[in-house]
Amino acid sequence: MDLSPLLSFLMNNVGDPFKESNFGLHSKKIEVAVLDWFAQLWEIEKDEYWGYVTNGGTEGNLHGMLIG
């Protein structure tokens, strides 16, 4: 199966999920929905949280060390 046509689509949400993207195809709305769900679960006010969904545990750990 030739997947090379899919290379023209950017599915990596580089940057802040709360800011608009220059690319038409992205998953930022889904990413923000995940963050909203957890904020509601933990009763965090809308303007009091920020984050992003990583592609795996290693990226999450590296970002945690960066901001920690």
N, CA and C atoms as an extended XYZ file, in Angstrom:
204
Properties=species:S:1:pos:R:3:atomname:S:1:resname:S:1:resid:I:1 pbc="F F F"
N         0.838       -1.172        0.000 N   MET     1
C         0.000        0.000        0.000 CA  MET     1
C         0.888        1.243        0.000 C   MET     1
N         0.645        2.146       -0.920 N   ASP     2
C         1.431        3.368       -1.037 CA  ASP     2
C         0.818        4.460       -0.151 C   ASP     2
N         1.524        4.843        0.884 N   LEU     3
C         1.040        5.875        1.796 CA  LEU     3
C         1.644        7.245        1.516 C   LEU     3
N         2.448        7.359        0.473 N   SER     4
C         3.131        8.625        0.195 CA  SER     4
C         2.181        9.807       -0.019 C   SER     4
N         0.951        9.641       -0.543 N   PRO     5
C         0.066       10.802       -0.659 CA  PRO     5
C        -0.280       11.441        0.693 C   PRO     5
N        -0.215       10.650        1.764 N   LEU     6
C        -0.534       11.181        3.088 CA  LEU     6
C         0.560       12.102        3.627 C   LEU     6
N         1.743       12.075        3.022 N   LEU     7
C         2.832       12.913        3.488 CA  LEU     7
C         2.553       14.393        3.277 C   LEU     7
N         1.570       14.740        2.462 N   SER     8
C         1.243       16.143        2.229 CA  SER     8
C         0.363       16.726        3.335 C   SER     8
N        -0.053       15.898        4.291 N   PHE     9
C        -0.895       16.356        5.389 CA  PHE     9
C        -0.096       16.433        6.677 C   PHE     9
N        -0.244       17.543        7.386 N   LEU    10
C         0.434       17.740        8.654 CA  LEU    10
C        -0.510       17.333        9.781 C   LEU    10
N        -0.190       16.287       10.490 N   MET    11
C        -1.018       15.869       11.619 CA  MET    11
C        -0.309       16.080       12.948 C   MET    11
N         0.872       16.679       12.920 N   ASN    12
C         1.623       16.957       14.133 CA  ASN    12
C         1.287       18.367       14.580 C   ASN    12
N         0.686       18.496       15.734 N   ASN    13
C         0.313       19.815       16.231 CA  ASN    13
C         1.493       20.484       16.914 C   ASN    13
N         2.363       21.047       16.126 N   VAL    14
C         3.507       21.742       16.678 CA  VAL    14
C         3.021       23.063       17.260 C   VAL    14
N         3.357       23.301       18.499 N   GLY    15
C         2.980       24.563       19.116 CA  GLY    15
C         1.806       24.438       20.084 C   GLY    15
N         1.289       25.579       20.443 N   ASP    16
C         0.236       25.715       21.443 CA  ASP    16
C        -1.107       25.251       20.885 C   ASP    16
N        -1.770       24.289       21.540 N   PRO    17
C        -3.054       23.821       21.025 CA  PRO    17
C        -4.168       24.854       21.150 C   PRO    17
N        -3.955       25.898       21.953 N   PHE    18
C        -4.972       26.917       22.145 CA  PHE    18
C        -4.855       28.060       21.136 C   PHE    18
N        -3.859       28.002       20.253 N   LYS    19
C        -3.688       29.035       19.217 CA  LYS    19
C        -4.027       28.433       17.865 C   LYS    19
N        -4.529       29.270       16.982 N   GLU    20
C        -4.898       28.808       15.646 CA  GLU    20
C        -3.672       28.306       14.887 C   GLU    20
N        -3.905       27.373       14.004 N   SER    21
C        -2.834       26.793       13.205 CA  SER    21
C        -2.856       27.385       11.800 C   SER    21
N        -1.702       27.441       11.172 N   ASN    22
C        -1.609       27.870        9.780 CA  ASN    22
C        -2.021       26.757        8.829 C   ASN    22
N        -2.175       25.568        9.348 N   PHE    23
C        -2.492       24.410        8.531 CA  PHE    23
C        -3.966       24.055        8.714 C   PHE    23
N        -4.618       23.706        7.642 N   GLY    24
C        -6.039       23.397        7.690 CA  GLY    24
C        -6.359       22.050        8.305 C   GLY    24
N        -5.426       21.119        8.246 N   LEU    25
C        -5.663       19.772        8.770 CA  LEU    25
C        -4.830       19.564       10.024 C   LEU    25
N        -5.508       19.522       11.147 N   HIS    26
C        -4.834       19.301       12.427 CA  HIS    26
C        -5.844       18.730       13.411 C   HIS    26
N        -5.385       18.391       14.573 N   SER    27
C        -6.272       17.806       15.587 CA  SER    27
C        -6.320       18.650       16.855 C   SER    27
N        -6.098       19.958       16.714 N   LYS    28
C        -6.067       20.822       17.890 CA  LYS    28
C        -7.397       20.853       18.626 C   LYS    28
N        -8.523       20.802       17.912 N   LYS    29
C        -9.822       20.812       18.588 CA  LYS    29
C        -9.987       19.576       19.464 C   LYS    29
N        -9.528       18.453       18.983 N   ILE    30
C        -9.596       17.220       19.774 CA  ILE    30
C        -8.667       17.329       20.974 C   ILE    30
N        -7.491       17.878       20.754 N   GLU    31
C        -6.518       18.031       21.832 CA  GLU    31
C        -7.075       18.935       22.936 C   GLU    31
N        -7.668       20.060       22.558 N   VAL    32
C        -8.255       20.971       23.546 CA  VAL    32
C        -9.432       20.303       24.254 C   VAL    32
N       -10.215       19.509       23.530 N   ALA    33
C       -11.332       18.796       24.160 CA  ALA    33
C       -10.834       17.831       25.236 C   ALA    33
N        -9.726       17.166       24.992 N   VAL    34
C        -9.135       16.263       26.000 CA  VAL    34
C        -8.705       17.067       27.223 C   VAL    34
N        -8.056       18.198       26.998 N   LEU    35
C        -7.622       19.048       28.116 CA  LEU    35
C        -8.830       19.581       28.892 C   LEU    35
N        -9.878       19.996       28.175 N   ASP    36
C       -11.100       20.474       28.835 CA  ASP    36
C       -11.724       19.371       29.687 C   ASP    36
N       -11.728       18.147       29.181 N   TRP    37
C       -12.331       17.029       29.909 CA  TRP    37
C       -11.613       16.802       31.236 C   TRP    37
N       -10.259       16.797       31.185 N   PHE    38
C        -9.501       16.588       32.422 CA  PHE    38
C        -9.651       17.772       33.366 C   PHE    38
N        -9.702       18.977       32.834 N   ALA    39
C        -9.886       20.160       33.689 CA  ALA    39
C       -11.237       20.104       34.394 C   ALA    39
N       -12.267       19.676       33.694 N   GLN    40
C       -13.584       19.544       34.311 CA  GLN    40
C       -13.565       18.440       35.374 C   GLN    40
N       -12.894       17.339       35.085 N   LEU    41
C       -12.786       16.233       36.034 CA  LEU    41
C       -12.126       16.688       37.330 C   LEU    41
N       -11.086       17.516       37.208 N   TRP    42
C       -10.347       17.973       38.376 CA  TRP    42
C       -10.804       19.338       38.873 C   TRP    42
N       -11.922       19.850       38.308 N   GLU    43
C       -12.531       21.119       38.722 CA  GLU    43
C       -11.560       22.291       38.635 C   GLU    43
N       -10.906       22.403       37.494 N   ILE    44
C        -9.980       23.512       37.228 CA  ILE    44
C       -10.705       24.519       36.343 C   ILE    44
N       -10.618       25.789       36.702 N   GLU    45
C       -11.272       26.848       35.933 CA  GLU    45
C       -10.673       26.970       34.536 C   GLU    45
N       -11.482       27.450       33.598 N   LYS    46
C       -11.115       27.493       32.174 CA  LYS    46
C        -9.793       28.220       31.919 C   LYS    46
N        -9.549       29.343       32.557 N   ASP    47
C        -8.342       30.130       32.284 CA  ASP    47
C        -7.159       29.735       33.165 C   ASP    47
N        -7.265       28.630       33.890 N   GLU    48
C        -6.231       28.261       34.843 CA  GLU    48
C        -5.442       27.019       34.455 C   GLU    48
N        -5.590       26.560       33.230 N   TYR    49
C        -4.820       25.381       32.813 CA  TYR    49
C        -4.333       25.536       31.387 C   TYR    49
N        -3.275       24.810       31.112 N   TRP    50
C        -2.700       24.738       29.779 CA  TRP    50
C        -2.044       23.373       29.672 C   TRP    50
N        -1.912       22.868       28.499 N   GLY    51
C        -1.242       21.598       28.298 CA  GLY    51
C        -1.357       21.171       26.857 C   GLY    51
N        -0.878       19.999       26.592 N   TYR    52
C        -1.023       19.417       25.261 CA  TYR    52
C        -0.970       17.911       25.389 C   TYR    52
N        -1.457       17.233       24.387 N   VAL    53
C        -1.481       15.783       24.378 CA  VAL    53
C        -0.220       15.303       23.660 C   VAL    53
N         0.567       14.489       24.335 N   THR    54
C         1.807       14.000       23.732 CA  THR    54
C         1.530       12.755       22.896 C   THR    54
N         2.530       12.375       22.129 N   ASN    55
C         2.378       11.164       21.321 CA  ASN    55
C         2.887        9.933       22.052 C   ASN    55
N         3.311       10.102       23.294 N   GLY    56
C         3.775        8.951       24.052 CA  GLY    56
C         4.399        9.362       25.370 C   GLY    56
N         4.753        8.361       26.161 N   GLY    57
C         5.297        8.603       27.480 CA  GLY    57
C         6.635        9.309       27.489 C   GLY    57
N         7.482        8.998       26.534 N   THR    58
C         8.805        9.620       26.501 CA  THR    58
C         8.687       11.122       26.306 C   THR    58
N         7.851       11.542       25.366 N   GLU    59
C         7.678       12.986       25.143 CA  GLU    59
C         7.093       13.660       26.378 C   GLU    59
N         6.129       13.001       27.032 N   GLY    60
C         5.552       13.549       28.238 CA  GLY    60
C         6.582       13.715       29.339 C   GLY    60
N         7.433       12.717       29.529 N   ASN    61
C         8.497       12.802       30.545 CA  ASN    61
C         9.513       13.893       30.212 C   ASN    61
N         9.900       13.996       28.952 N   LEU    62
C        10.856       15.032       28.554 CA  LEU    62
C        10.283       16.426       28.752 C   LEU    62
N         9.018       16.614       28.409 N   HIS    63
C         8.394       17.938       28.622 CA  HIS    63
C         8.276       18.234       30.112 C   HIS    63
N         7.946       17.237       30.909 N   GLY    64
C         7.890       17.429       32.355 CA  GLY    64
C         9.234       17.850       32.930 C   GLY    64
N        10.312       17.249       32.460 N   MET    65
C        11.653       17.649       32.920 CA  MET    65
C        11.999       19.042       32.444 C   MET    65
N        11.554       19.394       31.234 N   LEU    66
C        11.834       20.727       30.708 CA  LEU    66
C        11.178       21.818       31.550 C   LEU    66
N         9.903       21.638       31.884 N   ILE    67
C         9.218       22.694       32.623 CA  ILE    67
C         9.402       22.584       34.134 C   ILE    67
N         9.889       21.412       34.600 N   GLY    68
C        10.107       21.208       36.036 CA  GLY    68
C        11.362       21.834       36.458 C   GLY    68
